[in-house]
Amino acid sequence: MREQEWAARRLPAGPPAQDDHAAAVVQRVLAALSGSVVFLLPERGPLGEVTDFRFATASPDAVDVAGRHGPDLVGRSVLETYPGVAGTDLWRGYLRALQTGAGYEGDLEYEETAAGIPRLSRYRVRAVPCEGGLIVSWERLDRAEREQRRLALMQRLGRMGWVDRDLVRGEVTWSDEVYSVFGRDRPAGPLTLEALAAQAVSEDRPELDDAIRRLLGSGEPVDHTFRIQLPSSEVRHVRVVSEAETDALGRPVHLHGFFQDITAAKHAEQQLLEQQQHALAQQLLLTAERDLAARLQDTLLPVPQQTLHLAGLTVDVAYQPLQEGLNLGGDWYSAIELPDGNALLVVGDVAGHGLDAVATMALLRFTAKGMAITGTPLPTILTRLNTLLLHTADRESRTATMIMAVYQPAASRLTWVRAGHLPPLLLRAGEARLLPAPGGILLGATATPHYDAATLDLLPGDHLLLYTDGLVETPEEPIDESLARLTRTAPAHAGAPDFLTSLMQALARPGGRHDDVCALHISR
């Protein structure tokens, strides 16, 4: 402190006009300089002692330890800007240079905080007396070190490292990450490309040898991926990219490049390929199932709309699946003439969609038809179908509704049974009513069902409608209201040329259908 005061007392004070002239002269010089350079003018106390320095001017590129640029520094005082400088070697160096006229050079350590993390930086500072002040310059000493750390971090995150090879001197240099890629200890030193190729798995070695031979022979760039097996038996996928510097004759003299461990990317690529293959297999399976469902549909219900003449009855058929292909539903019908001259009329609905529903539909349709042909009573047919559904493999949870009727033309009598199905609609003399339903639970619901039969004598001009719930049912409407709507709507269409089409259009709701529709219109 005594030395500082002694030096300060011996420093002459300059008038403000002289300081401004000096700053203007120096400014013209600094404007042409790059880097961080400033001109400091002393501020003095009553006795002429230096109490502070003021930034009089700065070079365009000047940046201080806190990131302030030249224009932001001009006019500031040193001690107000950097309070910790007072009493340091740097401060004493400034005073000594101003007092003796000899330049000062020293190092400055400065702790800065970035993203909440304190970090120590080092600067080389030079101060030279000029025009009554000091020209001060500084440069960051740890910039290259930080760049090295940043490069090392990028290499580590990217699992890659650089390699240099001087073909004239026979020198090979690896960055640290290359040793990590190849699982090689650093004391063992680097290897040449030829030696590394020998570590490649046998399947990859010929192509890698050929690529290296072209690189070393004609300087052809290399971008190649190969596999290596580490001593731990781990297999890694490594990418090598390299190019050559050539002499005047075009011969390679120096190689630059990098190695990258792309094992993780290859594994991800393999997983993606396996997923794509699985998706393709699933698509092929779905396509096969869709084709099978379509063939089953053609076999079971070959004609979506037709007119049949059976035992003195006219039977109009309408079948409209909600979706086609794999989503084929379980609605079905059967209308045939039996060996005894009677007519068999059936409408059924299997719960669900898809191949299981179609298979169950086929099971019920052909079994019911076979038993009816042999003369089995209708209640017995339903009981046996229920047992079949309960004990058929993989169909424990499958249920179905069904209505079966046999018409005897000699007596004009219709005998019918139901298994949880909606009742038939009879149109007679311009009026419509639902037939009283005999007892009968849906198929597959219980092992001890009971089914009753009911009879109806058909008169000339009668119309009878057998249908599945898709004809009337909507999600927002109770089934009783849907059936009442059917009863109100049907009489107006009894005389239409195409009764079923006209009725379905009249019953259609704004949101469209929500289920398959299957219906038989029977008239005498």
C-alpha positions in Angstrom: 0.0 0.0 0.0 2.9 2.4 0.8 4.5 1.6 -2.6 1.1 2.4 -4.3 0.7 5.7 -2.5 4.3 6.6 -3.2 3.9 5.9 -6.9 0.6 7.7 -7.1 2.0 10.9 -5.5 4.8 11.1 -8.2 2.3 10.8 -11.1 1.6 14.2 -12.7 -2.0 15.1 -13.4 -3.1 16.0 -16.9 -5.7 18.6 -17.9 -9.1 17.4 -19.3 -8.5 18.9 -22.7 -5.2 17.1 -23.0 -6.9 13.8 -22.0 -9.6 14.3 -24.7 -7.0 15.0 -27.3 -5.0 11.8 -26.3 -8.2 9.7 -26.4 -9.0 11.0 -29.9 -5.5 10.2 -31.1 -5.5 6.7 -29.6 -9.0 6.0 -30.9 -7.9 6.3 -34.5 -5.3 3.7 -33.8 -7.6 1.3 -31.9 -10.2 1.5 -34.6 -7.8 -0.4 -36.9 -6.9 -3.2 -34.3 -8.6 -6.5 -33.8 -9.0 -8.2 -30.5 -9.6 -6.7 -27.1 -7.7 -3.4 -26.6 -8.7 -0.3 -24.6 -7.2 3.1 -23.6 -7.3 3.9 -19.9 -6.9 7.4 -18.6 -6.0 7.9 -14.9 -8.3 9.7 -12.5 -6.5 11.6 -9.7 -7.2 12.8 -6.2 -6.5 16.2 -4.7 -2.8 15.4 -4.3 -2.4 14.1 -7.8 -2.5 10.5 -6.7 -4.2 7.9 -9.1 -7.5 6.9 -7.6 -8.9 5.0 -10.6 -8.7 4.6 -14.3 -11.5 5.4 -16.8 -12.1 3.7 -20.1 -11.5 6.5 -22.6 -11.8 4.4 -25.8 -11.8 0.8 -27.0 -11.2 -1.3 -30.1 -14.3 -2.4 -32.0 -13.8 -6.1 -31.1 -13.1 -5.6 -27.4 -14.9 -7.9 -25.0 -14.2 -8.0 -21.3 -14.3 -10.8 -18.8 -18.0 -10.2 -18.2 -18.9 -10.2 -21.9 -19.3 -6.4 -22.2 -18.2 -5.0 -25.6 -16.1 -2.0 -26.3 -18.8 0.7 -26.6 -20.3 -0.5 -23.3 -17.0 0.0 -21.5 -16.2 3.6 -22.7 -16.8 6.0 -19.8 -16.8 3.4 -17.1 -14.2 3.4 -14.3 -12.1 0.4 -13.7 -12.7 0.0 -9.9 -16.5 0.5 -10.3 -16.6 -2.1 -13.1 -14.1 -4.6 -11.4 -14.1 -3.8 -7.6 -11.9 -6.8 -6.9 -9.0 -5.4 -9.0 -7.9 -2.9 -6.3 -4.7 -3.9 -4.5 -4.0 -6.8 -6.9 -0.8 -7.4 -8.9 -2.7 -6.2 -12.0 -3.5 -2.8 -10.3 0.0 -2.4 -9.1 1.2 -3.2 -12.6 -1.0 -0.5 -14.0 0.4 2.1 -11.6 4.0 1.0 -12.1 3.7 1.2 -15.9 2.2 4.7 -15.7 4.9 5.8 -13.3 8.0 4.3 -14.9 6.9 4.3 -18.5 7.8 0.5 -18.8 5.2 -1.9 -20.0 3.4 -4.4 -17.8 2.6 -8.0 -18.6 0.9 -10.5 -16.3 -1.9 -13.1 -15.9 -5.3 -12.6 -14.5 -7.5 -15.3 -13.1 -11.2 -14.4 -13.1 -14.1 -16.5 -11.8 -17.3 -16.2 -13.8 -20.6 -18.0 -13.4 -22.4 -19.5 -16.5 -25.8 -21.3 -16.1 -25.3 -21.2 -12.3 -21.9 -23.0 -12.5 -18.8 -21.1 -11.4 -15.9 -21.4 -13.8 -12.4 -20.0 -13.6 -10.9 -18.3 -16.6 -7.4 -17.1 -17.3 -6.3 -14.0 -19.3 -2.9 -12.6 -20.4 -3.0 -8.8 -19.8 -0.5 -6.2 -21.3 -0.4 -2.5 -20.4 1.8 0.0 -22.2 2.0 3.8 -21.3 0.8 6.1 -24.1 -0.3 9.8 -24.1 -0.6 10.0 -20.4 -2.7 6.8 -20.1 -2.4 3.1 -20.6 -3.1 1.0 -23.7 -4.3 -2.3 -22.2 -4.9 -5.5 -24.2 -5.9 -8.9 -23.1 -6.5 -12.4 -24.5 -8.1 -15.5 -23.1 -5.6 -18.2 -22.4 -8.0 -21.1 -21.9 -10.0 -20.7 -25.2 -8.2 -23.5 -27.0 -8.5 -25.6 -23.9 -12.3 -25.1 -23.9 -12.5 -25.9 -27.5 -10.7 -29.1 -26.9 -13.1 -30.0 -24.1 -16.0 -29.1 -26.3 -14.6 -31.3 -29.1 -14.1 -34.2 -26.7 -17.6 -33.9 -25.4 -19.0 -33.9 -28.9 -17.0 -36.9 -29.8 -18.1 -38.8 -26.7 -21.8 -38.0 -27.3 -21.5 -38.9 -30.9 -19.5 -42.1 -30.2 -16.9 -40.9 -32.7 -13.2 -40.0 -32.8 -10.8 -38.5 -35.3 -7.7 -40.2 -36.8 -4.7 -38.8 -38.6 -2.1 -40.8 -40.4 1.1 -39.4 -42.0 2.0 -42.0 -44.7 5.5 -40.4 -45.2 6.6 -40.6 -41.6 4.5 -43.6 -40.7 2.8 -41.8 -37.8 -0.8 -42.6 -36.7 -2.7 -40.4 -34.2 -6.0 -41.2 -32.6 -8.3 -39.1 -30.4 -9.3 -40.6 -27.1 -12.7 -41.7 -28.3 -11.3 -43.9 -31.0 -9.7 -46.1 -28.3 -13.1 -46.3 -26.6 -14.8 -47.3 -29.9 -12.4 -50.2 -30.5 -12.1 -51.1 -26.8 -8.4 -50.6 -26.9 -6.2 -49.4 -24.0 -4.5 -46.1 -24.7 -1.0 -47.3 -23.7 -1.3 -49.9 -26.5 -1.2 -47.0 -29.0 -3.1 -46.6 -32.3 -3.4 -49.1 -35.1 -3.2 -48.6 -38.9 -6.3 -49.1 -41.0 -4.8 -52.3 -42.3 -4.4 -53.7 -38.8 -7.9 -52.7 -37.9 -9.3 -54.4 -40.9 -7.9 -57.6 -39.5 -10.1 -57.2 -36.5 -13.3 -57.0 -38.6 -15.6 -60.1 -38.6 -14.8 -62.4 -41.4 -17.9 -61.6 -43.4 -17.1 -57.9 -43.5 -13.3 -58.2 -44.1 -13.1 -58.5 -47.9 -15.1 -55.3 -48.6 -13.2 -53.4 -46.0 -9.8 -54.6 -47.3 -10.8 -53.5 -50.8 -11.9 -50.0 -49.6 -8.7 -49.5 -47.7 -6.6 -50.6 -50.7 -8.3 -48.0 -52.9 -7.8 -45.3 -50.3 -4.1 -46.0 -49.9 -3.5 -46.7 -53.6 -5.3 -43.9 -55.4 -6.6 -41.8 -52.6 -10.3 -42.8 -53.2 -12.4 -41.6 -50.2 -13.8 -44.2 -47.9 -17.2 -44.3 -46.2 -17.7 -47.8 -45.0 -19.4 -49.7 -42.2 -18.0 -52.9 -40.7 -18.3 -55.0 -37.6 -15.7 -55.8 -35.1 -15.7 -58.3 -32.2 -14.2 -57.1 -28.9 -12.3 -59.4 -26.5 -15.5 -59.4 -24.4 -17.3 -61.0 -27.5 -19.4 -57.9 -27.9 -20.0 -57.1 -31.6 -19.9 -53.4 -32.6 -20.9 -51.7 -35.8 -18.2 -49.1 -36.8 -18.3 -46.5 -39.5 -15.1 -45.3 -41.0 -14.9 -42.1 -43.1 -11.5 -41.1 -44.5 -9.9 -39.0 -47.3 -6.4 -38.6 -48.5 -4.1 -35.7 -49.2 -2.0 -36.4 -52.2 1.4 -35.2 -53.5 2.1 -33.6 -56.9 2.0 -37.1 -58.5 -1.4 -37.9 -57.0 0.0 -40.3 -54.4 -1.6 -40.3 -50.9 0.7 -38.8 -48.3 -1.7 -38.0 -45.4 -5.0 -39.5 -44.3 -7.7 -37.7 -42.3 -10.9 -39.3 -41.0 -13.0 -40.5 -38.2 -14.4 -43.7 -36.7 -17.9 -43.8 -35.3 -19.6 -46.5 -33.2 -23.1 -46.8 -34.8 -24.1 -50.0 -32.9 -27.1 -48.3 -31.2 -28.3 -47.0 -34.6 -27.9 -50.4 -36.2 -29.8 -52.1 -33.4 -32.6 -49.5 -33.8 -32.6 -50.1 -37.5 -32.8 -53.8 -36.9 -35.7 -53.4 -34.5 -37.5 -51.2 -37.0 -36.9 -53.8 -39.7 -38.3 -56.5 -37.5 -41.3 -54.4 -36.7 -41.9 -53.7 -40.4 -41.6 -57.4 -41.1 -44.1 -58.2 -38.3 -46.5 -55.5 -39.6 -46.2 -57.0 -43.1 -46.9 -60.5 -41.8 -49.9 -59.1 -39.9 -51.1 -57.4 -43.0 -50.8 -60.6 -45.0 -52.6 -62.5 -42.3 -55.4 -59.9 -42.2 -55.6 -60.0 -46.0 -55.9 -63.8 -45.9 -58.6 -63.6 -43.2 -60.4 -60.9 -45.2 -60.4 -63.2 -48.2 -61.6 -66.1 -46.2 -64.4 -64.0 -44.7 -65.4 -62.9 -48.1 -65.5 -66.5 -49.4 -67.5 -67.6 -46.4 -69.9 -64.7 -47.0 -70.4 -65.8 -50.6 -70.9 -69.4 -49.5 -73.4 -68.6 -46.7 -75.3 -65.6 -48.1 -74.5 -65.6 -51.8 -77.2 -63.1 -52.8 -77.8 -59.9 -50.8 -81.3 -59.5 -52.2 -83.5 -61.9 -54.0 -87.0 -63.3 -54.3 -87.9 -67.0 -53.7 -91.1 -69.0 -54.3 -91.5 -71.7 -51.7 -94.5 -73.8 -50.9 -97.0 -71.2 -52.3 -95.2 -68.3 -50.5 -93.3 -65.4 -52.0 -90.2 -64.7 -49.9 -88.2 -61.6 -50.5 -84.7 -61.5 -49.0 -82.6 -58.5 -48.0 -79.1 -58.7 -46.4 -77.0 -55.6 -45.9 -73.9 -56.0 -43.8 -72.6 -52.9 -42.0 -69.1 -53.7 -43.2 -67.5 -56.1 -45.6 -64.5 -58.4 -45.5 -63.0 -59.2 -42.1 -65.7 -57.3 -40.2 -68.6 -59.4 -41.6 -71.2 -59.7 -39.0 -73.2 -62.6 -37.6 -76.6 -61.9 -39.2 -77.9 -64.7 -41.4 -81.0 -66.3 -43.0 -82.1 -69.5 -44.6 -85.2 -70.1 -46.8 -85.6 -73.5 -48.4 -88.3 -76.0 -49.3 -88.1 -79.2 -47.2 -88.5 -82.7 -48.6 -92.1 -83.0 -47.4 -93.1 -79.8 -49.3 -93.1 -77.5 -46.3 -91.0 -74.3 -46.3 -88.2 -73.6 -43.7 -87.8 -69.9 -42.9 -85.0 -68.8 -40.5 -83.4 -65.5 -39.4 -80.5 -65.4 -36.9 -78.0 -63.1 -35.4 -74.7 -64.2 -33.8 -73.1 -61.8 -31.4 -69.9 -60.0 -32.6 -68.1 -59.7 -36.0 -65.3 -61.3 -37.8 -64.2 -64.9 -38.5 -65.5 -66.3 -35.2 -68.9 -64.8 -35.8 -69.0 -66.1 -39.4 -67.9 -69.6 -38.3 -70.6 -69.7 -35.6 -73.1 -68.5 -38.1 -72.1 -71.3 -40.5 -72.4 -73.9 -37.6 -75.9 -72.8 -36.7 -77.2 -72.4 -40.2 -76.2 -75.7 -41.6 -77.0 -77.6 -38.4 -80.4 -76.1 -38.2 -81.1 -76.8 -41.8 -79.9 -80.4 -41.4 -82.1 -81.1 -38.4 -85.1 -79.5 -40.1 -84.7 -81.7 -43.2 -84.9 -84.8 -40.9 -88.2 -83.6 -39.4 -86.9 -82.7 -36.0 -89.4 -80.5 -34.0 -88.5 -76.9 -33.9 -88.2 -76.6 -30.1 -85.9 -79.6 -30.1 -83.7 -78.0 -32.8 -83.2 -74.9 -30.7 -82.3 -77.0 -27.6 -79.7 -79.0 -29.5 -78.3 -75.8 -31.1 -77.9 -74.3 -27.6 -76.0 -77.4 -26.5 -73.9 -77.3 -29.6 -73.0 -73.7 -29.0 -72.1 -74.2 -25.4 -69.8 -77.2 -26.0 -68.1 -76.2 -29.3 -64.4 -75.5 -28.7 -63.4 -71.8 -28.4 -67.0 -70.7 -28.4 -67.8 -70.7 -24.7 -68.7 -67.0 -24.7 -70.5 -66.9 -28.0 -74.3 -66.2 -28.0 -76.9 -65.9 -30.7 -80.5 -65.1 -31.3 -82.7 -67.0 -33.8 -86.2 -67.4 -35.1 -87.3 -70.5 -37.0 -90.6 -71.1 -38.8 -92.0 -74.0 -40.8 -94.9 -73.3 -43.2 -97.4 -76.1 -44.1 -99.1 -75.1 -47.3 -101.8 -77.7 -46.9 -103.1 -76.0 -43.8 -101.7 -72.5 -44.5 -100.2 -72.8 -41.0 -96.9 -71.3 -39.8 -95.3 -72.9 -36.7 -92.5 -70.9 -35.2 -90.1 -70.8 -32.3 -87.6 -68.1 -31.1 -84.4 -68.0 -29.1 -84.3 -64.4 -27.7 -85.1 -63.0 -31.0 -87.3 -60.0 -31.8 -90.9 -61.1 -32.7 -92.2 -61.2 -36.3 -94.4 -58.4 -37.6 -97.7 -59.3 -39.2 -99.4 -57.0 -41.7 -103.1 -57.9 -42.3 -105.8 -55.8 -43.8 -103.7 -52.7 -43.7 -102.8 -53.0 -40.0 -99.5 -54.1 -38.4 -98.9 -55.9 -35.1 -96.1 -57.8 -33.5 -96.9 -61.5 -32.9 -97.0 -62.6 -29.2 -93.6 -64.2 -28.6 -93.4 -67.8 -27.2 -90.9 -68.4 -24.5 -87.2 -69.0 -25.5 -83.9 -67.6 -24.2 -81.0 -66.8 -26.5 -78.7 -69.6 -27.5 -75.5 -70.0 -25.5 -76.9 -68.3 -22.3 -77.7 -71.4 -20.2 -77.3 -75.1 -20.2 -81.0 -75.7 -19.3 -83.1 -73.7 -21.8 -86.8 -74.1 -22.6 -88.3 -73.3 -25.9 -92.0 -73.1 -26.8 -93.7 -73.1 -30.2 -96.5 -70.8 -31.5 -98.7 -71.1 -34.6 -100.2 -68.6 -37.1 -102.6 -69.3 -39.9 -101.6 -67.2 -42.9 -104.5 -65.6 -44.9 -104.3 -64.5 -48.5 -102.9 -60.9 -48.6 -101.0 -61.3 -45.4 -97.4 -60.0 -45.0 -95.0 -61.4 -42.4 -91.7 -59.8 -41.6 -88.8 -61.7 -40.0 -85.8 -59.5 -39.3 -82.7 -58.9 -37.2 -82.3 -56.0 -34.7 -80.2 -53.9 -37.2 -83.4 -53.1 -39.1 -84.9 -51.1 -36.2 -82.4 -50.6 -33.4 -80.6 -47.3 -32.8 -78.2 -46.4 -29.9 -80.3 -43.5 -28.6 -83.7 -45.2 -28.7 -85.1 -48.0 -26.4 -86.0 -51.2 -28.3 -89.7 -50.9 -27.4 -89.8 -47.5 -29.1 -87.9 -48.9 -32.1 -90.5 -51.7 -32.5 -93.3 -49.3 -32.2 -91.8 -47.1 -34.9 -91.5 -50.3 -37.1 -95.2 -51.1 -36.4 -96.3 -47.5 -37.4 -94.1 -47.3 -40.5 -94.6 -50.7 -42.2 -98.3 -50.5 -43.3 -97.6 -47.5 -45.6 -95.1 -49.7 -47.6 -97.1 -52.9 -47.8 -98.1 -52.2 -51.4 -94.7 -51.0 -52.6 -93.1 -53.0 -55.5 -90.0 -53.6 -53.3 -91.4 -53.7 -49.8 -88.1 -54.3 -48.0 -86.1 -51.6 -49.8 -88.9 -49.1 -49.2 -89.2 -50.0 -45.6 -85.5 -49.9 -44.8 -85.2 -46.4 -46.4 -88.2 -45.2 -44.3 -86.6 -46.6 -41.1 -83.1 -45.2 -41.8 -81.9 -42.6 -39.2 -79.8 -39.5 -40.0 -76.7 -41.0 -38.4 -76.9 -44.1 -40.6 -77.1 -47.8 -39.6 -75.2 -49.2 -36.7 -75.5 -52.9 -37.3 -76.1 -55.5 -40.1 -79.6 -55.9 -41.4 -81.1 -59.2 -42.5 -84.8 -59.6 -43.3 -87.3 -62.0 -44.9 -90.6 -60.6 -46.3 -93.1 -63.4 -46.6 -96.3 -62.9 -48.5 -99.2 -65.2 -49.6 
